[in-house]
Amino acid sequence: MKSFVTALVLVASAAGPALANQCPLLQAQIDKAIGNRFDPGAANARSIAAQAQALHNSGKHAESEAKYDEAAKAAGITLEMKK
Protein backbone atom coordinates (compact mmCIF):
# COMPACT_ATOMS: atom_id res chain seq x y z
CA MET A 1 0.00 0.00 0.00
CA LYS A 2 2.83 2.38 0.86
CA SER A 3 4.44 1.87 -2.55
CA PHE A 4 1.08 2.55 -4.24
CA VAL A 5 0.75 5.86 -2.40
CA THR A 6 4.33 6.73 -3.28
CA ALA A 7 3.63 5.98 -6.94
CA LEU A 8 0.54 8.21 -6.88
CA VAL A 9 2.55 11.06 -5.37
CA LEU A 10 5.20 10.72 -8.06
CA VAL A 11 2.62 10.72 -10.85
CA ALA A 12 0.83 13.74 -9.39
CA SER A 13 4.05 15.69 -8.98
CA ALA A 14 5.00 14.98 -12.58
CA ALA A 15 1.59 16.02 -13.94
CA GLY A 16 1.62 19.46 -12.30
CA PRO A 17 4.56 20.87 -14.27
CA ALA A 18 3.24 19.31 -17.47
CA LEU A 19 -0.04 21.17 -17.11
CA ALA A 20 1.79 24.34 -16.12
CA ASN A 21 3.59 24.37 -19.47
CA GLN A 22 0.30 24.27 -21.37
CA CYS A 23 -1.04 27.57 -19.95
CA PRO A 24 1.57 29.89 -21.49
CA LEU A 25 1.11 28.19 -24.86
CA LEU A 26 -2.63 28.78 -24.70
CA GLN A 27 -2.10 32.42 -23.73
CA ALA A 28 0.25 32.90 -26.68
CA GLN A 29 -2.32 31.42 -29.08
CA ILE A 30 -4.99 33.79 -27.81
CA ASP A 31 -2.66 36.79 -27.97
CA LYS A 32 -1.70 35.92 -31.55
CA ALA A 33 -5.28 35.33 -32.66
CA ILE A 34 -6.80 38.50 -31.24
CA GLY A 35 -3.76 40.70 -31.88
CA ASN A 36 -4.95 44.26 -32.39
CA ARG A 37 -8.64 43.41 -32.65
CA PHE A 38 -10.87 45.78 -30.73
CA ASP A 39 -14.22 44.09 -31.24
CA PRO A 40 -16.33 43.03 -28.22
CA GLY A 41 -15.37 39.36 -28.63
CA ALA A 42 -11.68 40.18 -28.47
CA ALA A 43 -12.18 42.44 -25.46
CA ASN A 44 -14.10 39.70 -23.67
CA ALA A 45 -11.42 37.15 -24.60
CA ARG A 46 -8.69 39.42 -23.16
CA SER A 47 -10.61 39.71 -19.89
CA ILE A 48 -11.17 35.97 -19.61
CA ALA A 49 -7.54 35.24 -20.55
CA ALA A 50 -6.42 37.54 -17.72
CA GLN A 51 -8.51 35.45 -15.33
CA ALA A 52 -6.92 32.32 -16.76
CA GLN A 53 -3.46 33.79 -16.21
CA ALA A 54 -4.31 34.52 -12.58
CA LEU A 55 -5.45 30.91 -12.12
CA HIS A 56 -2.21 29.69 -13.73
CA ASN A 57 -0.16 31.88 -11.40
CA SER A 58 -1.95 30.43 -8.38
CA GLY A 59 -1.21 26.88 -9.55
CA LYS A 60 -4.76 26.02 -10.65
CA HIS A 61 -3.77 24.77 -14.09
CA ALA A 62 -6.84 22.69 -14.94
CA GLU A 63 -9.09 25.64 -14.11
CA SER A 64 -6.77 27.91 -16.07
CA GLU A 65 -7.04 25.70 -19.17
CA ALA A 66 -10.84 25.77 -18.92
CA LYS A 67 -10.75 29.59 -18.77
CA TYR A 68 -8.43 29.74 -21.78
CA ASP A 69 -10.91 27.58 -23.67
CA GLU A 70 -13.69 29.97 -22.65
CA ALA A 71 -11.58 32.92 -23.85
CA ALA A 72 -10.98 31.20 -27.18
CA LYS A 73 -14.71 30.65 -27.67
CA ALA A 74 -15.35 34.33 -26.90
CA ALA A 75 -12.81 35.27 -29.59
CA GLY A 76 -14.19 32.72 -32.06
CA ILE A 77 -11.00 30.66 -32.26
CA THR A 78 -9.97 27.08 -31.50
CA LEU A 79 -6.93 26.40 -29.33
CA GLU A 80 -4.44 23.65 -30.05
CA MET A 81 -3.78 21.67 -26.88
CA LYS A 82 -0.45 20.04 -26.13
CA LYS A 83 -0.58 16.25 -26.27
C-alpha positions in Angstrom: 0.0 0.0 0.0 2.8 2.4 0.9 4.4 1.9 -2.6 1.1 2.5 -4.2 0.8 5.9 -2.4 4.3 6.7 -3.3 3.6 6.0 -6.9 0.5 8.2 -6.9 2.5 11.1 -5.4 5.2 10.7 -8.1 2.6 10.7 -10.9 0.8 13.7 -9.4 4.0 15.7 -9.0 5.0 15.0 -12.6 1.6 16.0 -13.9 1.6 19.5 -12.3 4.6 20.9 -14.3 3.2 19.3 -17.5 0.0 21.2 -17.1 1.8 24.3 -16.1 3.6 24.4 -19.5 0.3 24.3 -21.4 -1.0 27.6 -19.9 1.6 29.9 -21.5 1.1 28.2 -24.9 -2.6 28.8 -24.7 -2.1 32.4 -23.7 0.2 32.9 -26.7 -2.3 31.4 -29.1 -5.0 33.8 -27.8 -2.7 36.8 -28.0 -1.7 35.9 -31.6 -5.3 35.3 -32.7 -6.8 38.5 -31.2 -3.8 40.7 -31.9 -5.0 44.3 -32.4 -8.6 43.4 -32.6 -10.9 45.8 -30.7 -14.2 44.1 -31.2 -16.3 43.0 -28.2 -15.4 39.4 -28.6 -11.7 40.2 -28.5 -12.2 42.4 -25.5 -14.1 39.7 -23.7 -11.4 37.2 -24.6 -8.7 39.4 -23.2 -10.6 39.7 -19.9 -11.2 36.0 -19.6 -7.5 35.2 -20.5 -6.4 37.5 -17.7 -8.5 35.5 -15.3 -6.9 32.3 -16.8 -3.5 33.8 -16.2 -4.3 34.5 -12.6 -5.4 30.9 -12.1 -2.2 29.7 -13.7 -0.2 31.9 -11.4 -1.9 30.4 -8.4 -1.2 26.9 -9.5 -4.8 26.0 -10.7 -3.8 24.8 -14.1 -6.8 22.7 -14.9 -9.1 25.6 -14.1 -6.8 27.9 -16.1 -7.0 25.7 -19.2 -10.8 25.8 -18.9 -10.7 29.6 -18.8 -8.4 29.7 -21.8 -10.9 27.6 -23.7 -13.7 30.0 -22.6 -11.6 32.9 -23.9 -11.0 31.2 -27.2 -14.7 30.7 -27.7 -15.3 34.3 -26.9 -12.8 35.3 -29.6 -14.2 32.7 -32.1 -11.0 30.7 -32.3 -10.0 27.1 -31.5 -6.9 26.4 -29.3 -4.4 23.6 -30.0 -3.8 21.7 -26.9 -0.5 20.0 -26.1 -0.6 16.3 -26.3 
